[in-house]
Amino acid sequence: MTAEANTTAPLINVDNLVFDYDTARALSDISFAIDPGMVVALVGPNGAGKTTLMRCISALEQPTAGHVHVDGLEVREDPRTIHRKIGFLPDFFGLYDELTVRQALAYHAAAKKIARDEITARVGWVAEMLTIDTMFDRQVGELSRGNRQKLAIAQAVIHRPLVALLDEPASGLDPDARRRLSETIRVLNGEGMTLIVSSHILSELEDYSSHVLVMRAGRLEAFRDLRAGTNGTERATLRVRLAVADARLGEILRGQQGLDLLDAGDREATFVFLDDAQAQHDCLKRLIESGLTVSEMAPIAQSMSDVYFEGAGA
């Protein structure tokens, strides 16, 4: 298992983060918080600032302004401790092709200051977790693209970090390798790691992500919970269905205080309402008392594409 976070507060807290390159502003007043156990999809067009954000969280870049805390520590004040708490896989990673898989993992374990008498066990743990334990004696240069990616991830998390940041891990992988990568990310999360994964492949991110963070032009555009019913606030998206059509459905819903009707027909409607069980119960009771034959009222999840293109005006 991974190390445990020090507090029950957000594991990552980004507050008014600004980052400037010499000729341009890459990040503008970014703020969000990530709780332990989340798998956050980081999406946005090229040049949105995704990699810069990951590097700031990893204490590999110094913010121009604002603050980033990881497990309660400010990244600028104690970057070496931050490096022990985070595993970072960059988009373009390097491997030592002349080493065997076992040698490569042992080297990275030593580089991460894992005790000498623990290295063999740690290499076995991470190799088994990423299903590369049958390749110990193969040279890295002989591995397929998919297995090289697995080795790179294993190297990044061999020290059992609290957080794994994966920048475009699916880049260049064929469909089978991308499917195995999705399984790998679920395994890492199952081991207790919180993950931020950057990718352009929205459908695959949706397979394992609990949240999505959308960036455009260096700004945070949306940070949403993808789990059924939530929309990143204290409100939920719901659908109600009737067993018998009734033209009054939309009218009755419009009369409910605090309810925003998205779409309504005579048998089905979708709406945004309070993410509160009692409030939803009262709304359902009102529909039934009005004589509507309600067969279902349940939360619905927003797809990642919905969230991503919502801000683009698509």
Order of alpha helices (4+ residues) and beta strands (2+ residues): beta-beta-beta-alpha-beta-beta-alpha-beta-alpha-alpha-alpha-beta-alpha-beta-alpha-beta-beta-beta-alpha-beta-beta-alpha-beta-alpha
